[in-house]
Each structure stands twice: as C-alpha cells, then as structure tokens.
Amino acid sequence: MAEKRDVWTYDYKKGNKIIHSGFTDDPERREKEHQRRWPGGHLTIVGAAKTEDGARKWEETKHKTINPRRGK
C-alpha cells in the first residue's frame, strides 16, 4: 500500500523574505502558530503534498535561513 501524501512543505515569509521553512499536516494551524512569533507574515506552500519521509528529505536539502532570535 502506498504511503499517504498528506504533508505539505512550506516557506513562511514576511514580504519577500523567507523567515522559516518546514513541513506540516495542517498549513492553516501552522501559519497561525508562526504569526504569533512573526506577526505580519504568511505561509506559502512549496510543491505538491508529500509523504512525511519526502517532506523530511526536502527539509534536509532546503537552504536554511537564520531565524531571528525570540524576543527581538
């Protein structure tokens, strides 16, 4: 049986700057979580739905941006 493709990879952006990249099974919830930390941003889905394993591989190869420190 094939694995479910129910995980989405995303970039969380403020303007055109990528603040964070990751994966989630609930993009709306994840966007709200990020908006508490980085108000004014938005989540952009990258590519099609993936398996969790596929999403983890994508994340490993994704260029990591330096996240602003909390409280700043």
PDB file with SEQRES, HELIX, SHEET and CRYST1 records, atoms N, CA, C and O in Angstrom:
SEQRES   1 A   72  MET ALA GLU LYS ARG ASP VAL TRP THR TYR ASP TYR LYS          
SEQRES   2 A   72  LYS GLY ASN LYS ILE ILE HIS SER GLY PHE THR ASP ASP          
SEQRES   3 A   72  PRO GLU ARG ARG GLU LYS GLU HIS GLN ARG ARG TRP PRO          
SEQRES   4 A   72  GLY GLY HIS LEU THR ILE VAL GLY ALA ALA LYS THR GLU          
SEQRES   5 A   72  ASP GLY ALA ARG LYS TRP GLU GLU THR LYS HIS LYS THR          
SEQRES   6 A   72  ILE ASN PRO ARG ARG GLY LYS                                  
HELIX    1 AA1 PRO A   27  ARG A   37  1                                  11    
HELIX    2 AA2 GLU A   52  THR A   61  1                                  10    
SHEET    1 AA1 3 LYS A  17  THR A  24  0                                        
SHEET    2 AA1 3 VAL A   7  LYS A  14 -1                                        
SHEET    3 AA1 3 HIS A  42  LYS A  50 -1                                        
CRYST1    1.000    1.000    1.000  90.00  90.00  90.00 P 1           1          
ATOM      1  N   MET A   1       0.838  -1.183   0.000  1.00  0.00           N  
ATOM      2  CA  MET A   1       0.000   0.000   0.000  1.00  0.00           C  
ATOM      3  C   MET A   1       0.889   1.255   0.000  1.00  0.00           C  
ATOM      4  O   MET A   1       1.846   1.338   0.770  1.00  0.00           O  
ATOM      5  N   ALA A   2       0.580   2.200  -0.838  1.00  0.00           N  
ATOM      6  CA  ALA A   2       1.359   3.432  -0.938  1.00  0.00           C  
ATOM      7  C   ALA A   2       1.138   4.317   0.288  1.00  0.00           C  
ATOM      8  O   ALA A   2       0.056   4.349   0.876  1.00  0.00           O  
ATOM      9  N   GLU A   3       2.209   5.038   0.652  1.00  0.00           N  
ATOM     10  CA  GLU A   3       2.092   5.972   1.780  1.00  0.00           C  
ATOM     11  C   GLU A   3       1.221   7.160   1.396  1.00  0.00           C  
ATOM     12  O   GLU A   3       1.166   7.564   0.234  1.00  0.00           O  
ATOM     13  N   LYS A   4       0.549   7.702   2.388  1.00  0.00           N  
ATOM     14  CA  LYS A   4      -0.289   8.882   2.167  1.00  0.00           C  
ATOM     15  C   LYS A   4       0.584  10.102   1.887  1.00  0.00           C  
ATOM     16  O   LYS A   4       1.642  10.280   2.491  1.00  0.00           O  
ATOM     17  N   ARG A   5       0.127  10.920   0.976  1.00  0.00           N  
ATOM     18  CA  ARG A   5       0.775  12.199   0.704  1.00  0.00           C  
ATOM     19  C   ARG A   5      -0.089  13.270   1.350  1.00  0.00           C  
ATOM     20  O   ARG A   5      -0.910  13.916   0.698  1.00  0.00           O  
ATOM     21  N   ASP A   6       0.120  13.438   2.653  1.00  0.00           N  
ATOM     22  CA  ASP A   6      -0.723  14.357   3.404  1.00  0.00           C  
ATOM     23  C   ASP A   6       0.093  15.373   4.211  1.00  0.00           C  
ATOM     24  O   ASP A   6      -0.379  15.929   5.202  1.00  0.00           O  
ATOM     25  N   VAL A   7       1.322  15.597   3.759  1.00  0.00           N  
ATOM     26  CA  VAL A   7       2.212  16.557   4.417  1.00  0.00           C  
ATOM     27  C   VAL A   7       2.605  17.615   3.392  1.00  0.00           C  
ATOM     28  O   VAL A   7       2.914  17.299   2.243  1.00  0.00           O  
ATOM     29  N   TRP A   8       2.589  18.864   3.822  1.00  0.00           N  
ATOM     30  CA  TRP A   8       2.893  19.991   2.942  1.00  0.00           C  
ATOM     31  C   TRP A   8       4.189  20.656   3.366  1.00  0.00           C  
ATOM     32  O   TRP A   8       4.409  20.896   4.553  1.00  0.00           O  
ATOM     33  N   THR A   9       5.051  20.956   2.397  1.00  0.00           N  
ATOM     34  CA  THR A   9       6.247  21.735   2.674  1.00  0.00           C  
ATOM     35  C   THR A   9       5.910  23.199   2.435  1.00  0.00           C  
ATOM     36  O   THR A   9       5.085  23.525   1.582  1.00  0.00           O  
ATOM     37  N   TYR A  10       6.557  24.082   3.200  1.00  0.00           N  
ATOM     38  CA  TYR A  10       6.186  25.492   3.107  1.00  0.00           C  
ATOM     39  C   TYR A  10       7.363  26.412   3.420  1.00  0.00           C  
ATOM     40  O   TYR A  10       8.350  26.013   4.037  1.00  0.00           O  
ATOM     41  N   ASP A  11       7.219  27.653   2.973  1.00  0.00           N  
ATOM     42  CA  ASP A  11       8.071  28.760   3.391  1.00  0.00           C  
ATOM     43  C   ASP A  11       7.166  29.729   4.119  1.00  0.00           C  
ATOM     44  O   ASP A  11       6.053  30.002   3.671  1.00  0.00           O  
ATOM     45  N   TYR A  12       7.634  30.251   5.238  1.00  0.00           N  
ATOM     46  CA  TYR A  12       6.911  31.305   5.944  1.00  0.00           C  
ATOM     47  C   TYR A  12       7.657  32.589   5.640  1.00  0.00           C  
ATOM     48  O   TYR A  12       8.849  32.711   5.922  1.00  0.00           O  
ATOM     49  N   LYS A  13       6.937  33.555   5.057  1.00  0.00           N  
ATOM     50  CA  LYS A  13       7.565  34.768   4.558  1.00  0.00           C  
ATOM     51  C   LYS A  13       6.993  36.018   5.209  1.00  0.00           C  
ATOM     52  O   LYS A  13       5.826  36.069   5.597  1.00  0.00           O  
ATOM     53  N   LYS A  14       7.844  37.013   5.315  1.00  0.00           N  
ATOM     54  CA  LYS A  14       7.435  38.374   5.651  1.00  0.00           C  
ATOM     55  C   LYS A  14       7.873  39.194   4.463  1.00  0.00           C  
ATOM     56  O   LYS A  14       9.068  39.358   4.215  1.00  0.00           O  
ATOM     57  N   GLY A  15       6.898  39.714   3.721  1.00  0.00           N  
ATOM     58  CA  GLY A  15       7.226  40.345   2.444  1.00  0.00           C  
ATOM     59  C   GLY A  15       7.773  39.273   1.519  1.00  0.00           C  
ATOM     60  O   GLY A  15       7.144  38.231   1.336  1.00  0.00           O  
ATOM     61  N   ASN A  16       8.936  39.516   0.934  1.00  0.00           N  
ATOM     62  CA  ASN A  16       9.558  38.520   0.051  1.00  0.00           C  
ATOM     63  C   ASN A  16      10.658  37.733   0.748  1.00  0.00           C  
ATOM     64  O   ASN A  16      11.310  36.903   0.115  1.00  0.00           O  
ATOM     65  N   LYS A  17      10.881  37.975   2.041  1.00  0.00           N  
ATOM     66  CA  LYS A  17      11.950  37.305   2.776  1.00  0.00           C  
ATOM     67  C   LYS A  17      11.434  36.039   3.448  1.00  0.00           C  
ATOM     68  O   LYS A  17      10.433  36.064   4.164  1.00  0.00           O  
ATOM     69  N   ILE A  18      12.132  34.933   3.208  1.00  0.00           N  
ATOM     70  CA  ILE A  18      11.787  33.671   3.872  1.00  0.00           C  
ATOM     71  C   ILE A  18      12.321  33.733   5.298  1.00  0.00           C  
ATOM     72  O   ILE A  18      13.523  33.892   5.515  1.00  0.00           O  
ATOM     73  N   ILE A  19      11.424  33.608   6.260  1.00  0.00           N  
ATOM     74  CA  ILE A  19      11.773  33.636   7.674  1.00  0.00           C  
ATOM     75  C   ILE A  19      12.026  32.219   8.189  1.00  0.00           C  
ATOM     76  O   ILE A  19      12.909  32.001   9.019  1.00  0.00           O  
ATOM     77  N   HIS A  20      11.243  31.259   7.688  1.00  0.00           N  
ATOM     78  CA  HIS A  20      11.335  29.882   8.175  1.00  0.00           C  
ATOM     79  C   HIS A  20      10.793  28.951   7.093  1.00  0.00           C  
ATOM     80  O   HIS A  20       9.895  29.326   6.339  1.00  0.00           O  
ATOM     81  N   SER A  21      11.336  27.748   7.019  1.00  0.00           N  
ATOM     82  CA  SER A  21      10.838  26.707   6.111  1.00  0.00           C  
ATOM     83  C   SER A  21      10.596  25.446   6.922  1.00  0.00           C  
ATOM     84  O   SER A  21      11.285  25.188   7.909  1.00  0.00           O  
ATOM     85  N   GLY A  22       9.621  24.670   6.503  1.00  0.00           N  
ATOM     86  CA  GLY A  22       9.339  23.438   7.221  1.00  0.00           C  
ATOM     87  C   GLY A  22       8.262  22.629   6.539  1.00  0.00           C  
ATOM     88  O   GLY A  22       7.985  22.812   5.354  1.00  0.00           O  
ATOM     89  N   PHE A  23       7.646  21.715   7.308  1.00  0.00           N  
ATOM     90  CA  PHE A  23       6.548  20.915   6.779  1.00  0.00           C  
ATOM     91  C   PHE A  23       5.505  20.720   7.851  1.00  0.00           C  
ATOM     92  O   PHE A  23       5.801  20.780   9.044  1.00  0.00           O  
ATOM     93  N   THR A  24       4.275  20.484   7.415  1.00  0.00           N  
ATOM     94  CA  THR A  24       3.152  20.349   8.338  1.00  0.00           C  
ATOM     95  C   THR A  24       2.043  19.541   7.699  1.00  0.00           C  
ATOM     96  O   THR A  24       1.965  19.435   6.475  1.00  0.00           O  
ATOM     97  N   ASP A  25       1.185  18.972   8.531  1.00  0.00           N  
ATOM     98  CA  ASP A  25      -0.004  18.304   8.015  1.00  0.00           C  
ATOM     99  C   ASP A  25      -1.225  19.221   8.135  1.00  0.00           C  
ATOM    100  O   ASP A  25      -2.332  18.830   7.764  1.00  0.00           O  
ATOM    101  N   ASP A  26      -1.025  20.443   8.655  1.00  0.00           N  
ATOM    102  CA  ASP A  26      -2.120  21.400   8.829  1.00  0.00           C  
ATOM    103  C   ASP A  26      -1.596  22.823   8.568  1.00  0.00           C  
ATOM    104  O   ASP A  26      -1.250  23.536   9.510  1.00  0.00           O  
ATOM    105  N   PRO A  27      -1.540  23.231   7.306  1.00  0.00           N  
ATOM    106  CA  PRO A  27      -0.974  24.544   6.968  1.00  0.00           C  
ATOM    107  C   PRO A  27      -1.656  25.723   7.657  1.00  0.00           C  
ATOM    108  O   PRO A  27      -0.972  26.664   8.059  1.00  0.00           O  
ATOM    109  N   GLU A  28      -2.969  25.703   7.805  1.00  0.00           N  
ATOM    110  CA  GLU A  28      -3.666  26.832   8.443  1.00  0.00           C  
ATOM    111  C   GLU A  28      -3.246  26.983   9.909  1.00  0.00           C  
ATOM    112  O   GLU A  28      -2.978  28.091  10.375  1.00  0.00           O  
ATOM    113  N   ARG A  29      -3.193  25.866  10.623  1.00  0.00           N  
ATOM    114  CA  ARG A  29      -2.765  25.905  12.023  1.00  0.00           C  
ATOM    115  C   ARG A  29      -1.328  26.389  12.134  1.00  0.00           C  
ATOM    116  O   ARG A  29      -1.009  27.210  12.994  1.00  0.00           O  
ATOM    117  N   ARG A  30      -0.452  25.874  11.257  1.00  0.00           N  
ATOM    118  CA  ARG A  30       0.969  26.227  11.316  1.00  0.00           C  
ATOM    119  C   ARG A  30       1.179  27.707  11.020  1.00  0.00           C  
ATOM    120  O   ARG A  30       2.022  28.353  11.643  1.00  0.00           O  
ATOM    121  N   GLU A  31       0.417  28.244  10.075  1.00  0.00           N  
ATOM    122  CA  GLU A  31       0.536  29.667   9.767  1.00  0.00           C  
ATOM    123  C   GLU A  31       0.180  30.509  10.995  1.00  0.00           C  
ATOM    124  O   GLU A  31       0.872  31.480  11.300  1.00  0.00           O  
ATOM    125  N   LYS A  32      -0.883  30.144  11.692  1.00  0.00           N  
ATOM    126  CA  LYS A  32      -1.288  30.872  12.902  1.00  0.00           C  
ATOM    127  C   LYS A  32      -0.212  30.795  13.978  1.00  0.00           C  
ATOM    128  O   LYS A  32       0.052  31.778  14.670  1.00  0.00           O  
ATOM    129  N   GLU A  33       0.408  29.628  14.119  1.00  0.00           N  
ATOM    130  CA  GLU A  33       1.487  29.485  15.100  1.00  0.00           C  
ATOM    131  C   GLU A  33       2.651  30.413  14.766  1.00  0.00           C  
ATOM    132  O   GLU A  33       3.187  31.089  15.644  1.00  0.00           O  
ATOM    133  N   HIS A  34       3.032  30.440  13.509  1.00  0.00           N  
ATOM    134  CA  HIS A  34       4.138  31.309  13.090  1.00  0.00           C  
ATOM    135  C   HIS A  34       3.765  32.785  13.220  1.00  0.00           C  
ATOM    136  O   HIS A  34       4.625  33.608  13.533  1.00  0.00           O  
ATOM    137  N   GLN A  35       2.517  33.128  12.990  1.00  0.00           N  
ATOM    138  CA  GLN A  35       2.108  34.529  13.095  1.00  0.00           C  
ATOM    139  C   GLN A  35       2.216  35.048  14.524  1.00  0.00           C  
ATOM    140  O   GLN A  35       2.372  36.251  14.733  1.00  0.00           O  
ATOM    141  N   ARG A  36       2.135  34.164  15.500  1.00  0.00           N  
ATOM    142  CA  ARG A  36       2.350  34.602  16.889  1.00  0.00           C  
ATOM    143  C   ARG A  36       3.807  34.993  17.101  1.00  0.00           C  
ATOM    144  O   ARG A  36       4.097  35.941  17.832  1.00  0.00           O  
ATOM    145  N   ARG A  37       4.721  34.272  16.469  1.00  0.00           N  
ATOM    146  CA  ARG A  37       6.151  34.564  16.606  1.00  0.00           C  
ATOM    147  C   ARG A  37       6.592  35.674  15.663  1.00  0.00           C  
ATOM    148  O   ARG A  37       7.360  36.554  16.050  1.00  0.00           O  
ATOM    149  N   TRP A  38       6.103  35.632  14.422  1.00  0.00           N  
ATOM    150  CA  TRP A  38       6.476  36.602  13.402  1.00  0.00           C  
ATOM    151  C   TRP A  38       5.217  37.232  12.810  1.00  0.00           C  
ATOM    152  O   TRP A  38       4.798  36.850  11.717  1.00  0.00           O  
ATOM    153  N   PRO A  39       4.605  38.191  13.511  1.00  0.00           N  
ATOM    154  CA  PRO A  39       3.374  38.827  13.021  1.00  0.00           C  
ATOM    155  C   PRO A  39       3.573  39.449  11.633  1.00  0.00           C  
ATOM    156  O   PRO A  39       4.651  39.939  11.299  1.00  0.00           O  
ATOM    157  N   GLY A  40       2.506  39.413  10.847  1.00  0.00           N  
ATOM    158  CA  GLY A  40       2.539  40.040   9.533  1.00  0.00           C  
ATOM    159  C   GLY A  40       3.057  39.157   8.421  1.00  0.00           C  
ATOM    160  O   GLY A  40       3.133  39.590   7.271  1.00  0.00           O  
ATOM    161  N   GLY A  41       3.416  37.923   8.744  1.00  0.00           N  
ATOM    162  CA  GLY A  41       3.925  37.017   7.723  1.00  0.00           C  
ATOM    163  C   GLY A  41       2.824  36.134   7.154  1.00  0.00           C  
ATOM    164  O   GLY A  41       1.675  36.180   7.593  1.00  0.00           O  
ATOM    165  N   HIS A  42       3.206  35.327   6.162  1.00  0.00           N  
ATOM    166  CA  HIS A  42       2.249  34.410   5.551  1.00  0.00           C  
ATOM    167  C   HIS A  42       2.955  33.128   5.133  1.00  0.00           C  
ATOM    168  O   HIS A  42       4.149  33.135   4.834  1.00  0.00           O  
ATOM    169  N   LEU A  43       2.224  32.052   5.115  1.00  0.00           N  
ATOM    170  CA  LEU A  43       2.739  30.746   4.758  1.00  0.00           C  
ATOM    171  C   LEU A  43       2.474  30.492   3.279  1.00  0.00           C  
ATOM    172  O   LEU A  43       1.363  30.704   2.793  1.00  0.00           O  
ATOM    173  N   THR A  44       3.493  30.042   2.575  1.00  0.00           N  
ATOM    174  CA  THR A  44       3.379  29.709   1.151  1.00  0.00           C  
ATOM    175  C   THR A  44       3.731  28.242   0.969  1.00  0.00           C  
ATOM    176  O   THR A  44       4.833  27.816   1.316  1.00  0.00           O  
ATOM    177  N   ILE A  45       2.799  27.470   0.425  1.00  0.00           N  
ATOM    178  CA  ILE A  45       3.035  26.047   0.155  1.00  0.00           C  
ATOM    179  C   ILE A  45       4.055  25.928  -0.979  1.00  0.00           C  
ATOM    180  O   ILE A  45       3.983  26.645  -1.977  1.00  0.00           O  
ATOM    181  N   VAL A  46       5.010  25.003  -0.805  1.00  0.00           N  
ATOM    182  CA  VAL A  46       6.039  24.760  -1.818  1.00  0.00           C  
ATOM    183  C   VAL A  46       5.823  23.367  -2.380  1.00  0.00           C  
ATOM    184  O   VAL A  46       6.002  22.378  -1.670  1.00  0.00           O  
ATOM    185  N   GLY A  47       5.442  23.278  -3.638  1.00  0.00           N  
ATOM    186  CA  GLY A  47       5.255  21.982  -4.282  1.00  0.00           C  
ATOM    187  C   GLY A  47       3.950  21.300  -3.903  1.00  0.00           C  
ATOM    188  O   GLY A  47       3.058  21.896  -3.300  1.00  0.00           O  
ATOM    189  N   ALA A  48       3.872  20.040  -4.277  1.00  0.00           N  
ATOM    190  CA  ALA A  48       2.679  19.229  -4.034  1.00  0.00           C  
ATOM    191  C   ALA A  48       2.775  18.534  -2.680  1.00  0.00           C  
ATOM    192  O   ALA A  48       3.831  18.539  -2.046  1.00  0.00           O  
ATOM    193  N   ALA A  49       1.675  17.939  -2.241  1.00  0.00           N  
ATOM    194  CA  ALA A  49       1.662  17.170  -0.995  1.00  0.00           C  
ATOM    195  C   ALA A  49       2.679  16.036  -1.101  1.00  0.00           C  
ATOM    196  O   ALA A  49       2.890  15.460  -2.168  1.00  0.00           O  
ATOM    197  N   LYS A  50       3.301  15.735   0.038  1.00  0.00           N  
ATOM    198  CA  LYS A  50       4.347  14.726   0.075  1.00  0.00           C  
ATOM    199  C   LYS A  50       4.073  13.731   1.202  1.00  0.00           C  
ATOM    200  O   LYS A  50       3.213  13.951   2.054  1.00  0.00           O  
ATOM    201  N   THR A  51       4.819  12.644   1.182  1.00  0.00           N  
ATOM    202  CA  THR A  51       4.826  11.751   2.345  1.00  0.00           C  
ATOM    203  C   THR A  51       5.665  12.435   3.419  1.00  0.00           C  
ATOM    204  O   THR A  51       6.427  13.352   3.114  1.00  0.00           O  
ATOM    205  N   GLU A  52       5.535  12.003   4.664  1.00  0.00           N  
ATOM    206  CA  GLU A  52       6.350  12.604   5.721  1.00  0.00           C  
ATOM    207  C   GLU A  52       7.834  12.399   5.434  1.00  0.00           C  
ATOM    208  O   GLU A  52       8.640  13.301   5.665  1.00  0.00           O  
ATOM    209  N   ASP A  53       8.196  11.231   4.937  1.00  0.00           N  
ATOM    210  CA  ASP A  53       9.590  10.956   4.597  1.00  0.00           C  
ATOM    211  C   ASP A  53      10.071  11.899   3.494  1.00  0.00           C  
ATOM    212  O   ASP A  53      11.177  12.436   3.567  1.00  0.00           O  
ATOM    213  N   GLY A  54       9.244  12.094   2.483  1.00  0.00           N  
ATOM    214  CA  GLY A  54       9.597  13.012   1.399  1.00  0.00           C  
ATOM    215  C   GLY A  54       9.756  14.437   1.893  1.00  0.00           C  
ATOM    216  O   GLY A  54      10.646  15.158   1.442  1.00  0.00           O  
ATOM    217  N   ALA A  55       8.895  14.847   2.819  1.00  0.00           N  
ATOM    218  CA  ALA A  55       8.979  16.200   3.380  1.00  0.00           C  
ATOM    219  C   ALA A  55      10.256  16.363   4.203  1.00  0.00           C  
ATOM    220  O   ALA A  55      10.891  17.417   4.159  1.00  0.00           O  
ATOM    221  N   ARG A  56      10.630  15.337   4.945  1.00  0.00           N  
ATOM    222  CA  ARG A  56      11.870  15.409   5.732  1.00  0.00           C  
ATOM    223  C   ARG A  56      13.086  15.521   4.815  1.00  0.00           C  
ATOM    224  O   ARG A  56      14.016  16.274   5.105  1.00  0.00           O  
ATOM    225  N   LYS A  57      13.081  14.783   3.722  1.00  0.00           N  
ATOM    226  CA  LYS A  57      14.188  14.871   2.757  1.00  0.00           C  
ATOM    227  C   LYS A  57      14.247  16.260   2.139  1.00  0.00           C  
ATOM    228  O   LYS A  57      15.335  16.812   1.969  1.00  0.00           O  
ATOM    229  N   TRP A  58      13.090  16.839   1.798  1.00  0.00           N  
ATOM    230  CA  TRP A  58      13.040  18.202   1.258  1.00  0.00           C  
ATOM    231  C   TRP A  58      13.639  19.177   2.264  1.00  0.00           C  
ATOM    232  O   TRP A  58      14.433  20.045   1.902  1.00  0.00           O  
ATOM    233  N   GLU A  59      13.253  19.026   3.526  1.00  0.00           N  
ATOM    234  CA  GLU A  59      13.723  19.937   4.560  1.00  0.00           C  
ATOM    235  C   GLU A  59      15.243  19.847   4.735  1.00  0.00           C  
ATOM    236  O   GLU A  59      15.906  20.859   4.964  1.00  0.00           O  
ATOM    237  N   GLU A  60      15.789  18.636   4.627  1.00  0.00           N  
ATOM    238  CA  GLU A  60      17.238  18.461   4.764  1.00  0.00           C  
ATOM    239  C   GLU A  60      18.009  19.172   3.655  1.00  0.00           C  
ATOM    240  O   GLU A  60      19.120  19.649   3.885  1.00  0.00           O  
ATOM    241  N   THR A  61      17.439  19.247   2.471  1.00  0.00           N  
ATOM    242  CA  THR A  61      18.142  19.869   1.348  1.00  0.00           C  
ATOM    243  C   THR A  61      17.816  21.352   1.195  1.00  0.00           C  
ATOM    244  O   THR A  61      18.484  22.059   0.440  1.00  0.00           O  
ATOM    245  N   LYS A  62      16.804  21.821   1.900  1.00  0.00           N  
ATOM    246  CA  LYS A  62      16.376  23.221   1.813  1.00  0.00           C  
ATOM    247  C   LYS A  62      17.441  24.122   2.414  1.00  0.00           C  
ATOM    248  O   LYS A  62      17.997  23.822   3.470  1.00  0.00           O  
ATOM    249  N   HIS A  63      17.718  25.218   1.741  1.00  0.00           N  
ATOM    250  CA  HIS A  63      18.651  26.197   2.279  1.00  0.00           C  
ATOM    251  C   HIS A  63      18.064  26.752   3.573  1.00  0.00           C  
ATOM    252  O   HIS A  63      16.951  27.277   3.576  1.00  0.00           O  
ATOM    253  N   LYS A  64      18.799  26.638   4.656  1.00  0.00           N  
ATOM    254  CA  LYS A  64      18.305  27.105   5.948  1.00  0.00           C  
ATOM    255  C   LYS A  64      18.580  28.592   6.108  1.00  0.00           C  
ATOM    256  O   LYS A  64      19.697  29.059   5.884  1.00  0.00           O  
ATOM    257  N   THR A  65      17.560  29.316   6.491  1.00  0.00           N  
ATOM    258  CA  THR A  65      17.737  30.726   6.792  1.00  0.00           C  
ATOM    259  C   THR A  65      17.955  30.866   8.286  1.00  0.00           C  
ATOM    260  O   THR A  65      17.509  30.030   9.072  1.00  0.00           O  
ATOM    261  N   ILE A  66      18.626  31.899   8.662  1.00  0.00           N  
ATOM    262  CA  ILE A  66      18.856  32.152  10.082  1.00  0.00           C  
ATOM    263  C   ILE A  66      17.614  32.818  10.637  1.00  0.00           C  
ATOM    264  O   ILE A  66      17.214  33.891  10.185  1.00  0.00           O  
ATOM    265  N   ASN A  67      17.012  32.175  11.618  1.00  0.00           N  
ATOM    266  CA  ASN A  67      15.791  32.691  12.232  1.00  0.00           C  
ATOM    267  C   ASN A  67      16.137  33.789  13.236  1.00  0.00           C  
ATOM    268  O   ASN A  67      17.111  33.666  13.978  1.00  0.00           O  
ATOM    269  N   PRO A  68      15.350  34.855  13.263  1.00  0.00           N  
ATOM    270  CA  PRO A  68      15.578  35.887  14.281  1.00  0.00           C  
ATOM    271  C   PRO A  68      15.415  35.278  15.669  1.00  0.00           C  
ATOM    272  O   PRO A  68      14.602  34.377  15.875  1.00  0.00           O  
ATOM    273  N   ARG A  69      16.193  35.781  16.607  1.00  0.00           N  
ATOM    274  CA  ARG A  69      16.088  35.277  17.975  1.00  0.00           C  
ATOM    275  C   ARG A  69      14.768  35.725  18.575  1.00  0.00           C  
ATOM    276  O   ARG A  69      14.277  36.818  18.294  1.00  0.00           O  
ATOM    277  N   ARG A  70      14.209  34.868  19.399  1.00  0.00           N  
ATOM    278  CA  ARG A  70      12.953  35.223  20.076  1.00  0.00           C  
ATOM    279  C   ARG A  70      13.178  36.418  20.993  1.00  0.00           C  
ATOM    280  O   ARG A  70      14.240  36.577  21.595  1.00  0.00           O  
ATOM    281  N   GLY A  71      12.153  37.246  21.081  1.00  0.00           N  
ATOM    282  CA  GLY A  71      12.225  38.393  21.966  1.00  0.00           C  
ATOM    283  C   GLY A  71      12.870  39.612  21.338  1.00  0.00           C  
ATOM    284  O   GLY A  71      12.999  40.647  21.992  1.00  0.00           O  
ATOM    285  N   LYS A  72      13.276  39.510  20.087  1.00  0.00           N  
ATOM    286  CA  LYS A  72      13.879  40.667  19.412  1.00  0.00           C  
ATOM    287  C   LYS A  72      12.947  41.235  18.392  1.00  0.00           C  
ATOM    288  O   LYS A  72      13.284  42.213  17.724  1.00  0.00           O  
TER     289      LYS A  72                                                      
END                                                                             
